[in-house]
């Protein structure tokens, strides 16, 4: 028996958002760590990020980063990017085309930083930014910080490097793998916010 979303646009988009919403809090969700791809014409690459927010009403997803990461400069040059999600148990792939906003030291980052746990703040306490060359293998942290030997107050220094990348969704491409026959669909979103079902176009594609 095929699932409700096999050949139904409304059920497909509902399933996509359910999986994204779940991934924000469910560490076991395979949608929690999508591949994020960004860059310019001659310099682009991808990396794994951790999904931190899913907002269907505003067609928005977001993740955290270090302001010193090379992807920040790429996004300043070209804010168009893509995320790829895949769940092998569900046999569902979602490709999202997005426009990104880099938030640093503003109300959005303040709200997210307050929710960032002591253990996670460690990532933003490195002395040198991600990708900095080193003469030896290193985490970038002093031994005491590697061992989480810092107070919550001391962790506040990490806020200087903390950024929130908001991804405004322009389109979703959905692929469902099924023995009976794969199904693929595309959803293009309108620019106006505040509606959970506002599309410019939705169409079936050959898988």
Rosetta constraint file for C-alpha pairs under 8 A:
AtomPair CA 2 CA 6 HARMONIC 6.19 0.50
AtomPair CA 4 CA 8 HARMONIC 6.89 0.50
AtomPair CA 4 CA 11 HARMONIC 6.26 0.50
AtomPair CA 5 CA 9 HARMONIC 7.08 0.50
AtomPair CA 5 CA 10 HARMONIC 7.62 0.50
AtomPair CA 5 CA 11 HARMONIC 4.56 0.50
AtomPair CA 5 CA 12 HARMONIC 4.72 0.50
AtomPair CA 5 CA 15 HARMONIC 7.26 0.50
AtomPair CA 6 CA 12 HARMONIC 7.44 0.50
AtomPair CA 6 CA 176 HARMONIC 7.67 0.50
AtomPair CA 6 CA 183 HARMONIC 6.90 0.50
AtomPair CA 7 CA 12 HARMONIC 7.98 0.50
AtomPair CA 7 CA 183 HARMONIC 7.49 0.50
AtomPair CA 8 CA 12 HARMONIC 6.17 0.50
AtomPair CA 9 CA 13 HARMONIC 6.34 0.50
AtomPair CA 9 CA 185 HARMONIC 7.91 0.50
AtomPair CA 9 CA 202 HARMONIC 7.68 0.50
AtomPair CA 10 CA 14 HARMONIC 6.19 0.50
AtomPair CA 11 CA 15 HARMONIC 6.07 0.50
AtomPair CA 12 CA 16 HARMONIC 6.25 0.50
AtomPair CA 12 CA 174 HARMONIC 7.93 0.50
AtomPair CA 13 CA 17 HARMONIC 6.38 0.50
AtomPair CA 14 CA 18 HARMONIC 6.16 0.50
AtomPair CA 15 CA 19 HARMONIC 6.18 0.50
AtomPair CA 16 CA 20 HARMONIC 6.29 0.50
AtomPair CA 16 CA 94 HARMONIC 7.69 0.50
AtomPair CA 17 CA 21 HARMONIC 5.90 0.50
AtomPair CA 17 CA 54 HARMONIC 7.71 0.50
AtomPair CA 17 CA 56 HARMONIC 6.69 0.50
AtomPair CA 18 CA 22 HARMONIC 6.07 0.50
AtomPair CA 19 CA 23 HARMONIC 6.14 0.50
AtomPair CA 19 CA 31 HARMONIC 6.81 0.50
AtomPair CA 20 CA 24 HARMONIC 6.72 0.50
AtomPair CA 20 CA 31 HARMONIC 6.48 0.50
AtomPair CA 20 CA 32 HARMONIC 7.55 0.50
AtomPair CA 20 CA 54 HARMONIC 6.06 0.50
AtomPair CA 21 CA 25 HARMONIC 7.64 0.50
AtomPair CA 21 CA 53 HARMONIC 7.52 0.50
AtomPair CA 21 CA 54 HARMONIC 5.45 0.50
AtomPair CA 21 CA 55 HARMONIC 7.89 0.50
AtomPair CA 22 CA 26 HARMONIC 5.72 0.50
AtomPair CA 22 CA 29 HARMONIC 7.16 0.50
AtomPair CA 23 CA 27 HARMONIC 6.84 0.50
AtomPair CA 23 CA 28 HARMONIC 7.83 0.50
AtomPair CA 23 CA 29 HARMONIC 5.20 0.50
AtomPair CA 23 CA 30 HARMONIC 7.34 0.50
AtomPair CA 23 CA 31 HARMONIC 5.53 0.50
AtomPair CA 23 CA 32 HARMONIC 4.49 0.50
AtomPair CA 23 CA 51 HARMONIC 6.86 0.50
AtomPair CA 24 CA 32 HARMONIC 6.32 0.50
AtomPair CA 24 CA 51 HARMONIC 5.69 0.50
AtomPair CA 24 CA 52 HARMONIC 5.23 0.50
AtomPair CA 24 CA 53 HARMONIC 5.83 0.50
AtomPair CA 24 CA 54 HARMONIC 6.94 0.50
AtomPair CA 26 CA 32 HARMONIC 7.42 0.50
AtomPair CA 27 CA 32 HARMONIC 6.74 0.50
AtomPair CA 28 CA 32 HARMONIC 7.67 0.50
AtomPair CA 29 CA 87 HARMONIC 7.93 0.50
AtomPair CA 30 CA 34 HARMONIC 7.93 0.50
AtomPair CA 30 CA 85 HARMONIC 7.66 0.50
AtomPair CA 30 CA 86 HARMONIC 6.61 0.50
AtomPair CA 30 CA 87 HARMONIC 5.23 0.50
AtomPair CA 30 CA 88 HARMONIC 7.85 0.50
AtomPair CA 31 CA 51 HARMONIC 7.86 0.50
AtomPair CA 31 CA 85 HARMONIC 5.46 0.50
AtomPair CA 31 CA 86 HARMONIC 6.25 0.50
AtomPair CA 31 CA 87 HARMONIC 6.37 0.50
AtomPair CA 32 CA 50 HARMONIC 5.76 0.50
AtomPair CA 32 CA 51 HARMONIC 5.21 0.50
AtomPair CA 33 CA 48 HARMONIC 5.96 0.50
AtomPair CA 33 CA 49 HARMONIC 5.42 0.50
AtomPair CA 33 CA 50 HARMONIC 4.75 0.50
AtomPair CA 33 CA 51 HARMONIC 6.19 0.50
AtomPair CA 33 CA 85 HARMONIC 7.51 0.50
AtomPair CA 34 CA 48 HARMONIC 5.72 0.50
AtomPair CA 34 CA 49 HARMONIC 5.94 0.50
AtomPair CA 34 CA 50 HARMONIC 6.95 0.50
AtomPair CA 34 CA 51 HARMONIC 7.37 0.50
AtomPair CA 34 CA 83 HARMONIC 6.20 0.50
AtomPair CA 34 CA 84 HARMONIC 5.45 0.50
AtomPair CA 34 CA 85 HARMONIC 4.80 0.50
AtomPair CA 34 CA 86 HARMONIC 7.45 0.50
AtomPair CA 35 CA 46 HARMONIC 6.21 0.50
AtomPair CA 35 CA 47 HARMONIC 5.37 0.50
AtomPair CA 35 CA 48 HARMONIC 4.56 0.50
AtomPair CA 35 CA 49 HARMONIC 6.39 0.50
AtomPair CA 35 CA 83 HARMONIC 5.45 0.50
AtomPair CA 35 CA 84 HARMONIC 5.15 0.50
AtomPair CA 35 CA 85 HARMONIC 6.79 0.50
AtomPair CA 36 CA 46 HARMONIC 5.32 0.50
AtomPair CA 36 CA 47 HARMONIC 5.42 0.50
AtomPair CA 36 CA 48 HARMONIC 6.08 0.50
AtomPair CA 36 CA 49 HARMONIC 6.46 0.50
AtomPair CA 36 CA 81 HARMONIC 7.36 0.50
AtomPair CA 36 CA 82 HARMONIC 5.88 0.50
AtomPair CA 36 CA 83 HARMONIC 4.53 0.50
AtomPair CA 36 CA 84 HARMONIC 6.71 0.50
AtomPair CA 37 CA 44 HARMONIC 7.15 0.50
AtomPair CA 37 CA 45 HARMONIC 5.63 0.50
AtomPair CA 37 CA 46 HARMONIC 4.13 0.50
AtomPair CA 37 CA 47 HARMONIC 6.66 0.50
AtomPair CA 37 CA 81 HARMONIC 5.73 0.50
AtomPair CA 37 CA 82 HARMONIC 5.16 0.50
AtomPair CA 37 CA 83 HARMONIC 6.19 0.50
AtomPair CA 38 CA 44 HARMONIC 5.54 0.50
AtomPair CA 38 CA 45 HARMONIC 6.02 0.50
AtomPair CA 38 CA 46 HARMONIC 6.55 0.50
AtomPair CA 38 CA 71 HARMONIC 7.09 0.50
AtomPair CA 38 CA 74 HARMONIC 6.82 0.50
AtomPair CA 38 CA 75 HARMONIC 6.93 0.50
AtomPair CA 38 CA 78 HARMONIC 7.85 0.50
AtomPair CA 38 CA 79 HARMONIC 7.87 0.50
AtomPair CA 38 CA 80 HARMONIC 6.96 0.50
AtomPair CA 38 CA 81 HARMONIC 4.69 0.50
AtomPair CA 38 CA 82 HARMONIC 6.63 0.50
AtomPair CA 39 CA 43 HARMONIC 5.53 0.50
AtomPair CA 39 CA 44 HARMONIC 3.80 0.50
AtomPair CA 39 CA 45 HARMONIC 6.45 0.50
AtomPair CA 39 CA 71 HARMONIC 7.32 0.50
AtomPair CA 39 CA 74 HARMONIC 4.96 0.50
AtomPair CA 39 CA 75 HARMONIC 6.71 0.50
AtomPair CA 39 CA 77 HARMONIC 7.83 0.50
AtomPair CA 39 CA 78 HARMONIC 6.51 0.50
AtomPair CA 39 CA 81 HARMONIC 7.49 0.50
AtomPair CA 40 CA 44 HARMONIC 5.65 0.50
AtomPair CA 40 CA 74 HARMONIC 6.56 0.50
AtomPair CA 40 CA 77 HARMONIC 7.04 0.50
AtomPair CA 40 CA 78 HARMONIC 6.21 0.50
AtomPair CA 44 CA 74 HARMONIC 7.89 0.50
AtomPair CA 49 CA 63 HARMONIC 6.77 0.50
AtomPair CA 49 CA 64 HARMONIC 7.85 0.50
AtomPair CA 50 CA 63 HARMONIC 5.93 0.50
AtomPair CA 50 CA 64 HARMONIC 7.41 0.50
AtomPair CA 51 CA 61 HARMONIC 7.36 0.50
AtomPair CA 51 CA 62 HARMONIC 6.17 0.50
AtomPair CA 51 CA 63 HARMONIC 5.12 0.50
AtomPair CA 52 CA 61 HARMONIC 7.52 0.50
AtomPair CA 52 CA 62 HARMONIC 5.65 0.50
AtomPair CA 52 CA 63 HARMONIC 4.94 0.50
AtomPair CA 52 CA 64 HARMONIC 7.22 0.50
AtomPair CA 53 CA 60 HARMONIC 7.88 0.50
AtomPair CA 53 CA 61 HARMONIC 5.32 0.50
AtomPair CA 53 CA 62 HARMONIC 5.15 0.50
AtomPair CA 53 CA 63 HARMONIC 6.89 0.50
AtomPair CA 54 CA 60 HARMONIC 6.13 0.50
AtomPair CA 54 CA 61 HARMONIC 4.59 0.50
AtomPair CA 54 CA 62 HARMONIC 6.90 0.50
AtomPair CA 55 CA 59 HARMONIC 5.92 0.50
AtomPair CA 55 CA 60 HARMONIC 4.97 0.50
AtomPair CA 55 CA 61 HARMONIC 6.04 0.50
AtomPair CA 56 CA 60 HARMONIC 6.40 0.50
AtomPair CA 56 CA 196 HARMONIC 5.81 0.50
AtomPair CA 57 CA 193 HARMONIC 6.90 0.50
AtomPair CA 57 CA 194 HARMONIC 5.16 0.50
AtomPair CA 57 CA 195 HARMONIC 5.42 0.50
AtomPair CA 57 CA 196 HARMONIC 4.65 0.50
AtomPair CA 58 CA 168 HARMONIC 7.89 0.50
AtomPair CA 58 CA 193 HARMONIC 5.10 0.50
AtomPair CA 58 CA 194 HARMONIC 5.51 0.50
AtomPair CA 58 CA 195 HARMONIC 7.13 0.50
AtomPair CA 58 CA 196 HARMONIC 7.39 0.50
AtomPair CA 59 CA 168 HARMONIC 5.95 0.50
AtomPair CA 59 CA 169 HARMONIC 5.39 0.50
AtomPair CA 59 CA 189 HARMONIC 7.88 0.50
AtomPair CA 59 CA 193 HARMONIC 7.19 0.50
AtomPair CA 59 CA 196 HARMONIC 7.56 0.50
AtomPair CA 60 CA 166 HARMONIC 6.84 0.50
AtomPair CA 60 CA 167 HARMONIC 5.59 0.50
AtomPair CA 60 CA 168 HARMONIC 4.75 0.50
AtomPair CA 60 CA 169 HARMONIC 5.81 0.50
AtomPair CA 61 CA 166 HARMONIC 6.11 0.50
AtomPair CA 61 CA 167 HARMONIC 5.25 0.50
AtomPair CA 61 CA 168 HARMONIC 6.80 0.50
AtomPair CA 61 CA 169 HARMONIC 7.53 0.50
AtomPair CA 62 CA 164 HARMONIC 6.89 0.50
AtomPair CA 62 CA 165 HARMONIC 5.48 0.50
AtomPair CA 62 CA 166 HARMONIC 4.46 0.50
AtomPair CA 62 CA 167 HARMONIC 5.59 0.50
AtomPair CA 63 CA 164 HARMONIC 5.91 0.50
AtomPair CA 63 CA 165 HARMONIC 5.43 0.50
AtomPair CA 63 CA 166 HARMONIC 6.86 0.50
AtomPair CA 64 CA 162 HARMONIC 7.23 0.50
AtomPair CA 64 CA 163 HARMONIC 5.68 0.50
AtomPair CA 64 CA 164 HARMONIC 4.57 0.50
AtomPair CA 64 CA 165 HARMONIC 5.94 0.50
AtomPair CA 65 CA 69 HARMONIC 7.22 0.50
AtomPair CA 65 CA 162 HARMONIC 6.20 0.50
AtomPair CA 65 CA 163 HARMONIC 5.11 0.50
AtomPair CA 65 CA 164 HARMONIC 6.21 0.50
AtomPair CA 65 CA 165 HARMONIC 7.03 0.50
AtomPair CA 66 CA 124 HARMONIC 6.47 0.50
AtomPair CA 66 CA 129 HARMONIC 7.46 0.50
AtomPair CA 66 CA 130 HARMONIC 7.56 0.50
AtomPair CA 66 CA 161 HARMONIC 5.21 0.50
AtomPair CA 66 CA 162 HARMONIC 5.15 0.50
AtomPair CA 66 CA 163 HARMONIC 5.72 0.50
AtomPair CA 67 CA 72 HARMONIC 6.35 0.50
AtomPair CA 67 CA 104 HARMONIC 7.44 0.50
AtomPair CA 67 CA 161 HARMONIC 5.16 0.50
AtomPair CA 67 CA 162 HARMONIC 6.13 0.50
AtomPair CA 67 CA 163 HARMONIC 5.76 0.50
AtomPair CA 68 CA 72 HARMONIC 7.07 0.50
AtomPair CA 68 CA 129 HARMONIC 5.05 0.50
AtomPair CA 68 CA 130 HARMONIC 6.66 0.50
AtomPair CA 68 CA 161 HARMONIC 6.93 0.50
AtomPair CA 69 CA 73 HARMONIC 7.74 0.50
AtomPair CA 69 CA 129 HARMONIC 6.28 0.50
AtomPair CA 69 CA 130 HARMONIC 5.43 0.50
AtomPair CA 69 CA 131 HARMONIC 7.16 0.50
AtomPair CA 70 CA 74 HARMONIC 6.62 0.50
AtomPair CA 70 CA 130 HARMONIC 7.74 0.50
AtomPair CA 70 CA 131 HARMONIC 7.57 0.50
AtomPair CA 71 CA 75 HARMONIC 6.09 0.50
AtomPair CA 72 CA 76 HARMONIC 6.27 0.50
AtomPair CA 72 CA 102 HARMONIC 7.39 0.50
AtomPair CA 73 CA 77 HARMONIC 6.42 0.50
AtomPair CA 74 CA 78 HARMONIC 6.06 0.50
AtomPair CA 74 CA 79 HARMONIC 7.63 0.50
AtomPair CA 75 CA 79 HARMONIC 4.51 0.50
AtomPair CA 75 CA 80 HARMONIC 7.33 0.50
AtomPair CA 75 CA 100 HARMONIC 7.10 0.50
AtomPair CA 75 CA 102 HARMONIC 7.74 0.50
AtomPair CA 79 CA 99 HARMONIC 5.43 0.50
AtomPair CA 79 CA 100 HARMONIC 5.06 0.50
AtomPair CA 79 CA 101 HARMONIC 7.18 0.50
AtomPair CA 80 CA 97 HARMONIC 7.48 0.50
AtomPair CA 80 CA 98 HARMONIC 5.84 0.50
AtomPair CA 80 CA 99 HARMONIC 4.60 0.50
AtomPair CA 80 CA 100 HARMONIC 6.35 0.50
AtomPair CA 81 CA 97 HARMONIC 6.06 0.50
AtomPair CA 81 CA 98 HARMONIC 5.35 0.50
AtomPair CA 81 CA 99 HARMONIC 6.18 0.50
AtomPair CA 81 CA 100 HARMONIC 7.07 0.50
AtomPair CA 82 CA 95 HARMONIC 7.07 0.50
AtomPair CA 82 CA 96 HARMONIC 5.53 0.50
AtomPair CA 82 CA 97 HARMONIC 4.55 0.50
AtomPair CA 82 CA 98 HARMONIC 5.79 0.50
AtomPair CA 83 CA 95 HARMONIC 5.79 0.50
AtomPair CA 83 CA 96 HARMONIC 5.11 0.50
AtomPair CA 83 CA 97 HARMONIC 6.64 0.50
AtomPair CA 83 CA 98 HARMONIC 7.75 0.50
AtomPair CA 84 CA 93 HARMONIC 7.30 0.50
AtomPair CA 84 CA 94 HARMONIC 5.92 0.50
AtomPair CA 84 CA 95 HARMONIC 4.57 0.50
AtomPair CA 84 CA 96 HARMONIC 6.41 0.50
AtomPair CA 85 CA 93 HARMONIC 5.59 0.50
AtomPair CA 85 CA 94 HARMONIC 5.09 0.50
AtomPair CA 85 CA 95 HARMONIC 6.33 0.50
AtomPair CA 86 CA 91 HARMONIC 7.39 0.50
AtomPair CA 86 CA 92 HARMONIC 5.79 0.50
AtomPair CA 86 CA 93 HARMONIC 4.36 0.50
AtomPair CA 86 CA 94 HARMONIC 6.45 0.50
AtomPair CA 87 CA 91 HARMONIC 5.65 0.50
AtomPair CA 87 CA 92 HARMONIC 5.43 0.50
AtomPair CA 87 CA 93 HARMONIC 6.53 0.50
AtomPair CA 88 CA 92 HARMONIC 6.83 0.50
AtomPair CA 91 CA 176 HARMONIC 5.85 0.50
AtomPair CA 91 CA 177 HARMONIC 5.37 0.50
AtomPair CA 91 CA 178 HARMONIC 7.71 0.50
AtomPair CA 92 CA 174 HARMONIC 7.26 0.50
AtomPair CA 92 CA 175 HARMONIC 5.73 0.50
AtomPair CA 92 CA 176 HARMONIC 4.73 0.50
AtomPair CA 92 CA 177 HARMONIC 6.58 0.50
AtomPair CA 93 CA 174 HARMONIC 5.89 0.50
AtomPair CA 93 CA 175 HARMONIC 5.05 0.50
AtomPair CA 93 CA 176 HARMONIC 6.58 0.50
AtomPair CA 94 CA 172 HARMONIC 6.52 0.50
AtomPair CA 94 CA 173 HARMONIC 5.54 0.50
AtomPair CA 94 CA 174 HARMONIC 4.71 0.50
AtomPair CA 94 CA 175 HARMONIC 6.41 0.50
AtomPair CA 95 CA 172 HARMONIC 5.63 0.50
AtomPair CA 95 CA 173 HARMONIC 5.00 0.50
AtomPair CA 95 CA 174 HARMONIC 6.66 0.50
AtomPair CA 96 CA 169 HARMONIC 6.58 0.50
AtomPair CA 96 CA 170 HARMONIC 7.40 0.50
AtomPair CA 96 CA 171 HARMONIC 5.69 0.50
AtomPair CA 96 CA 172 HARMONIC 4.62 0.50
AtomPair CA 96 CA 173 HARMONIC 6.47 0.50
AtomPair CA 97 CA 169 HARMONIC 6.05 0.50
AtomPair CA 97 CA 170 HARMONIC 5.52 0.50
AtomPair CA 97 CA 171 HARMONIC 5.28 0.50
AtomPair CA 97 CA 172 HARMONIC 6.61 0.50
AtomPair CA 98 CA 167 HARMONIC 5.49 0.50
AtomPair CA 98 CA 168 HARMONIC 5.21 0.50
AtomPair CA 98 CA 169 HARMONIC 4.46 0.50
AtomPair CA 98 CA 170 HARMONIC 5.23 0.50
AtomPair CA 98 CA 171 HARMONIC 7.15 0.50
AtomPair CA 99 CA 167 HARMONIC 5.55 0.50
AtomPair CA 99 CA 168 HARMONIC 5.12 0.50
AtomPair CA 99 CA 169 HARMONIC 6.66 0.50
AtomPair CA 99 CA 170 HARMONIC 7.15 0.50
AtomPair CA 100 CA 165 HARMONIC 6.41 0.50
AtomPair CA 100 CA 166 HARMONIC 5.49 0.50
AtomPair CA 100 CA 167 HARMONIC 4.55 0.50
AtomPair CA 100 CA 168 HARMONIC 6.23 0.50
AtomPair CA 101 CA 165 HARMONIC 5.71 0.50
AtomPair CA 101 CA 166 HARMONIC 5.10 0.50
AtomPair CA 101 CA 167 HARMONIC 6.58 0.50
AtomPair CA 102 CA 163 HARMONIC 6.80 0.50
AtomPair CA 102 CA 164 HARMONIC 6.18 0.50
AtomPair CA 102 CA 165 HARMONIC 4.88 0.50
AtomPair CA 102 CA 166 HARMONIC 6.64 0.50
AtomPair CA 103 CA 108 HARMONIC 6.81 0.50
AtomPair CA 103 CA 109 HARMONIC 6.33 0.50
AtomPair CA 103 CA 163 HARMONIC 5.49 0.50
AtomPair CA 103 CA 164 HARMONIC 5.08 0.50
AtomPair CA 103 CA 165 HARMONIC 6.17 0.50
AtomPair CA 103 CA 166 HARMONIC 7.58 0.50
AtomPair CA 104 CA 109 HARMONIC 6.14 0.50
AtomPair CA 104 CA 162 HARMONIC 6.73 0.50
AtomPair CA 104 CA 163 HARMONIC 4.92 0.50
AtomPair CA 104 CA 164 HARMONIC 6.82 0.50
AtomPair CA 105 CA 109 HARMONIC 5.89 0.50
AtomPair CA 105 CA 110 HARMONIC 6.87 0.50
AtomPair CA 105 CA 159 HARMONIC 7.81 0.50
AtomPair CA 105 CA 160 HARMONIC 7.44 0.50
AtomPair CA 105 CA 162 HARMONIC 7.83 0.50
AtomPair CA 105 CA 163 HARMONIC 7.54 0.50
AtomPair CA 106 CA 110 HARMONIC 6.17 0.50
AtomPair CA 107 CA 111 HARMONIC 6.19 0.50
AtomPair CA 108 CA 112 HARMONIC 6.36 0.50
AtomPair CA 108 CA 164 HARMONIC 7.30 0.50
AtomPair CA 109 CA 113 HARMONIC 5.83 0.50
AtomPair CA 109 CA 162 HARMONIC 7.31 0.50
AtomPair CA 109 CA 163 HARMONIC 6.25 0.50
AtomPair CA 109 CA 164 HARMONIC 5.86 0.50
AtomPair CA 110 CA 114 HARMONIC 6.27 0.50
AtomPair CA 111 CA 115 HARMONIC 6.81 0.50
AtomPair CA 112 CA 116 HARMONIC 6.39 0.50
AtomPair CA 112 CA 164 HARMONIC 7.66 0.50
AtomPair CA 113 CA 159 HARMONIC 7.12 0.50
AtomPair CA 113 CA 162 HARMONIC 7.69 0.50
AtomPair CA 116 CA 120 HARMONIC 6.25 0.50
AtomPair CA 116 CA 121 HARMONIC 6.52 0.50
AtomPair CA 117 CA 121 HARMONIC 6.33 0.50
AtomPair CA 118 CA 122 HARMONIC 7.15 0.50
AtomPair CA 118 CA 152 HARMONIC 6.07 0.50
AtomPair CA 118 CA 155 HARMONIC 7.15 0.50
AtomPair CA 119 CA 148 HARMONIC 7.04 0.50
AtomPair CA 121 CA 125 HARMONIC 6.99 0.50
AtomPair CA 121 CA 155 HARMONIC 6.29 0.50
AtomPair CA 121 CA 158 HARMONIC 6.47 0.50
AtomPair CA 122 CA 126 HARMONIC 7.59 0.50
AtomPair CA 122 CA 145 HARMONIC 6.97 0.50
AtomPair CA 122 CA 146 HARMONIC 7.69 0.50
AtomPair CA 122 CA 148 HARMONIC 7.33 0.50
AtomPair CA 122 CA 155 HARMONIC 7.26 0.50
AtomPair CA 122 CA 158 HARMONIC 7.57 0.50
AtomPair CA 123 CA 158 HARMONIC 7.94 0.50
AtomPair CA 124 CA 158 HARMONIC 4.65 0.50
AtomPair CA 124 CA 159 HARMONIC 7.20 0.50
AtomPair CA 124 CA 161 HARMONIC 5.87 0.50
AtomPair CA 124 CA 162 HARMONIC 6.38 0.50
AtomPair CA 125 CA 141 HARMONIC 7.03 0.50
AtomPair CA 125 CA 145 HARMONIC 7.92 0.50
AtomPair CA 125 CA 155 HARMONIC 7.21 0.50
AtomPair CA 125 CA 157 HARMONIC 6.90 0.50
AtomPair CA 125 CA 158 HARMONIC 4.90 0.50
AtomPair CA 125 CA 161 HARMONIC 7.91 0.50
AtomPair CA 126 CA 139 HARMONIC 7.83 0.50
AtomPair CA 126 CA 140 HARMONIC 5.09 0.50
AtomPair CA 126 CA 141 HARMONIC 5.00 0.50
AtomPair CA 126 CA 142 HARMONIC 7.98 0.50
AtomPair CA 127 CA 140 HARMONIC 6.41 0.50
AtomPair CA 127 CA 141 HARMONIC 6.72 0.50
AtomPair CA 128 CA 132 HARMONIC 6.39 0.50
AtomPair CA 128 CA 140 HARMONIC 6.65 0.50
AtomPair CA 134 CA 138 HARMONIC 7.35 0.50
AtomPair CA 139 CA 146 HARMONIC 7.68 0.50
AtomPair CA 141 CA 145 HARMONIC 6.02 0.50
AtomPair CA 141 CA 146 HARMONIC 5.89 0.50
AtomPair CA 142 CA 146 HARMONIC 6.29 0.50
AtomPair CA 143 CA 147 HARMONIC 6.31 0.50
AtomPair CA 144 CA 148 HARMONIC 6.36 0.50
AtomPair CA 144 CA 149 HARMONIC 4.98 0.50
AtomPair CA 144 CA 150 HARMONIC 7.26 0.50
AtomPair CA 145 CA 149 HARMONIC 5.27 0.50
AtomPair CA 145 CA 150 HARMONIC 6.17 0.50
AtomPair CA 150 CA 154 HARMONIC 5.96 0.50
AtomPair CA 150 CA 155 HARMONIC 6.71 0.50
AtomPair CA 151 CA 155 HARMONIC 6.23 0.50
AtomPair CA 152 CA 156 HARMONIC 6.79 0.50
AtomPair CA 155 CA 159 HARMONIC 7.87 0.50
AtomPair CA 158 CA 162 HARMONIC 6.43 0.50
AtomPair CA 169 CA 189 HARMONIC 7.16 0.50
AtomPair CA 170 CA 188 HARMONIC 6.00 0.50
AtomPair CA 170 CA 189 HARMONIC 5.35 0.50
AtomPair CA 170 CA 190 HARMONIC 7.57 0.50
AtomPair CA 170 CA 191 HARMONIC 7.92 0.50
AtomPair CA 171 CA 186 HARMONIC 7.14 0.50
AtomPair CA 171 CA 187 HARMONIC 5.42 0.50
AtomPair CA 171 CA 188 HARMONIC 4.31 0.50
AtomPair CA 171 CA 189 HARMONIC 5.74 0.50
AtomPair CA 172 CA 186 HARMONIC 5.74 0.50
AtomPair CA 172 CA 187 HARMONIC 5.15 0.50
AtomPair CA 172 CA 188 HARMONIC 6.62 0.50
AtomPair CA 173 CA 184 HARMONIC 7.25 0.50
AtomPair CA 173 CA 185 HARMONIC 5.82 0.50
AtomPair CA 173 CA 186 HARMONIC 4.46 0.50
AtomPair CA 173 CA 187 HARMONIC 6.45 0.50
AtomPair CA 174 CA 184 HARMONIC 5.42 0.50
AtomPair CA 174 CA 185 HARMONIC 5.22 0.50
AtomPair CA 174 CA 186 HARMONIC 6.25 0.50
AtomPair CA 175 CA 182 HARMONIC 7.29 0.50
AtomPair CA 175 CA 183 HARMONIC 5.87 0.50
AtomPair CA 175 CA 184 HARMONIC 4.45 0.50
AtomPair CA 175 CA 185 HARMONIC 6.77 0.50
AtomPair CA 175 CA 207 HARMONIC 6.98 0.50
AtomPair CA 176 CA 182 HARMONIC 5.66 0.50
AtomPair CA 176 CA 183 HARMONIC 5.25 0.50
AtomPair CA 176 CA 184 HARMONIC 6.36 0.50
AtomPair CA 177 CA 181 HARMONIC 7.22 0.50
AtomPair CA 177 CA 182 HARMONIC 4.66 0.50
AtomPair CA 177 CA 183 HARMONIC 6.76 0.50
AtomPair CA 178 CA 182 HARMONIC 4.92 0.50
AtomPair CA 178 CA 183 HARMONIC 7.59 0.50
AtomPair CA 182 CA 207 HARMONIC 6.13 0.50
AtomPair CA 183 CA 204 HARMONIC 7.93 0.50
AtomPair CA 183 CA 205 HARMONIC 7.65 0.50
AtomPair CA 183 CA 206 HARMONIC 7.34 0.50
AtomPair CA 183 CA 207 HARMONIC 5.94 0.50
AtomPair CA 184 CA 204 HARMONIC 6.00 0.50
AtomPair CA 184 CA 205 HARMONIC 5.18 0.50
AtomPair CA 184 CA 206 HARMONIC 6.26 0.50
AtomPair CA 184 CA 207 HARMONIC 5.18 0.50
AtomPair CA 185 CA 202 HARMONIC 7.23 0.50
AtomPair CA 185 CA 203 HARMONIC 5.67 0.50
AtomPair CA 185 CA 204 HARMONIC 4.35 0.50
AtomPair CA 185 CA 205 HARMONIC 5.28 0.50
AtomPair CA 186 CA 201 HARMONIC 7.96 0.50
AtomPair CA 186 CA 202 HARMONIC 5.52 0.50
AtomPair CA 186 CA 203 HARMONIC 5.41 0.50
AtomPair CA 186 CA 204 HARMONIC 6.41 0.50
AtomPair CA 186 CA 205 HARMONIC 7.04 0.50
AtomPair CA 187 CA 199 HARMONIC 6.79 0.50
AtomPair CA 187 CA 200 HARMONIC 7.84 0.50
AtomPair CA 187 CA 201 HARMONIC 6.02 0.50
AtomPair CA 187 CA 202 HARMONIC 4.46 0.50
AtomPair CA 187 CA 203 HARMONIC 6.82 0.50
AtomPair CA 188 CA 199 HARMONIC 5.60 0.50
AtomPair CA 188 CA 200 HARMONIC 5.42 0.50
AtomPair CA 188 CA 201 HARMONIC 5.20 0.50
AtomPair CA 188 CA 202 HARMONIC 6.23 0.50
AtomPair CA 189 CA 198 HARMONIC 6.17 0.50
AtomPair CA 189 CA 199 HARMONIC 4.32 0.50
AtomPair CA 189 CA 200 HARMONIC 5.41 0.50
AtomPair CA 189 CA 201 HARMONIC 7.22 0.50
AtomPair CA 190 CA 198 HARMONIC 5.87 0.50
AtomPair CA 190 CA 199 HARMONIC 5.16 0.50
AtomPair CA 190 CA 200 HARMONIC 5.16 0.50
AtomPair CA 192 CA 198 HARMONIC 7.90 0.50
